[in-house]
Amino acid sequence: MEVPILKQGDVLIATFQAALSDADLNQLRSGLVQKVVKFRSRGVIVDVTAMDVMDSFASRTLREITHMIRLRGADTVIVGIQPEVALAMVQLGLTLEGVATALDLEEGLAYLNQKFATMH
Amino acid sequence: MAQREILRDAGLGNDRATELTRSDVASELLRELVAHLRQNRTQLREEWVTRISETRLLTAMTKDEIFAEATSVYDSYVEALETETFEALQAYARNLSERIIPRGVETHEVVGIVLLLRDVLARSLFAKYQTDFKKLNRILDAYEPAANRIANTVAVGFVQERERVIRQQQEAIRELSTPVLQVRERLLILPIIGVIDPQRARQLTEQLLRGIRTNRAKVVVIDITGVAAMDATVANHLVQTVEASRLLGADVIVTGLSPEIAQTLVTIGIDLGKMNTVGDLQGGIEQAERLLGYKVTTLAEQR
């Protein structure tokens, strides 16, 4: 199942569905990296609220997305990690180092807007 | 006399007959035994109580109390032997435990007094049947398994009651000990007091993560001033808590680390880059306010 990527002003929003295959994740990565320059976006939000499991591949892909988008000149924030998922992730050592995280979509937008404001 | 005849017959019969009648013989013997115990109730009970005070068991109770309890235990004991059912005794043991546990009676004392009673009764049987060794043997064959089962029942009842009390208290402590408090909009504090075991650490983490989500917190101050020491497992759990909170978008400030805990954290070599620590709770709250963009001033300064 492909992940829809929505454009909202300066920001791209990708919302994960519950079950994503590794191929879907790869597709999302290339889609985001392409569109961030195409739409001249300054920020990307990846919403993982619906995910009840986060394996090492998904976690690595999220980190790669963040770093690649940084190289393409925009900021990424991961939002909506569930408490149980967060606990399971740190126990597996998947701590998403160097990746910005926020509670939900609203917080993510607030984070990016603040970031944009300080860049001016 | 007639009883004795029956027993002798059974004893002399062939193996098959012995098989068939063994349980009958055993209950016959138990009946005789119970009659003996009833007959000598006063004397045996007194001897038991004397033995209890001689061995300095149940020191938390007065002599009268011991005598009263001994009487009920004795009667329940005899009843259990007679009916060969242990439910009533079990219920009594539980009830007794409920009463004496708060007074500090230890497991070894309860086991000790039941074993003493077993010994006292066995001695009285030796005295009664000293002229008839075979009979004594048979009586003991019937008595010992039942007596052991009784001792077992009482001891298990006591230990179970104790465990129940401990579980109840643990639960109470757990419920009391994990408050997640909001001190400002988007700022939570989690004061931790007492000993942290892995189970409690896990519970704290879960509660904090839930608190972060429901209060939409951005900064959390975990104050561990009240924690004297923690082992490597729990320290690692603390680090995990910090990381998991960050995944929910909240920054964590840890305050009040004791020198011992600082030592532990250094020894296990945790990544201090991930940990934001401040000396005391006040400093932690001040830093959290700065992170959230608050500026606290006195009214005089404002003017």
Boltz contact constraints between the chains, C-beta under 6 A:
constraints:
  - contact:
      token1: [A, 81]
      token2: [B, 247]
      max_distance: 6.0
  - contact:
      token1: [A, 81]
      token2: [B, 248]
      max_distance: 6.0
  - contact:
      token1: [A, 83]
      token2: [B, 209]
      max_distance: 6.0
  - contact:
      token1: [A, 83]
      token2: [B, 210]
      max_distance: 6.0
  - contact:
      token1: [A, 86]
      token2: [B, 244]
      max_distance: 6.0
  - contact:
      token1: [A, 86]
      token2: [B, 247]
      max_distance: 6.0
  - contact:
      token1: [A, 86]
      token2: [B, 248]
      max_distance: 6.0
  - contact:
      token1: [A, 87]
      token2: [B, 244]
      max_distance: 6.0
  - contact:
      token1: [A, 90]
      token2: [B, 240]
      max_distance: 6.0
  - contact:
      token1: [A, 90]
      token2: [B, 243]
      max_distance: 6.0
  - contact:
      token1: [A, 90]
      token2: [B, 244]
      max_distance: 6.0
  - contact:
      token1: [A, 95]
      token2: [B, 243]
      max_distance: 6.0
  - contact:
      token1: [A, 101]
      token2: [B, 247]
      max_distance: 6.0
  - contact:
      token1: [A, 101]
      token2: [B, 249]
      max_distance: 6.0
  - contact:
      token1: [A, 102]
      token2: [B, 249]
      max_distance: 6.0
  - contact:
      token1: [A, 103]
      token2: [B, 248]
      max_distance: 6.0
  - contact:
      token1: [A, 103]
      token2: [B, 249]
      max_distance: 6.0
  - contact:
      token1: [A, 107]
      token2: [B, 249]
      max_distance: 6.0
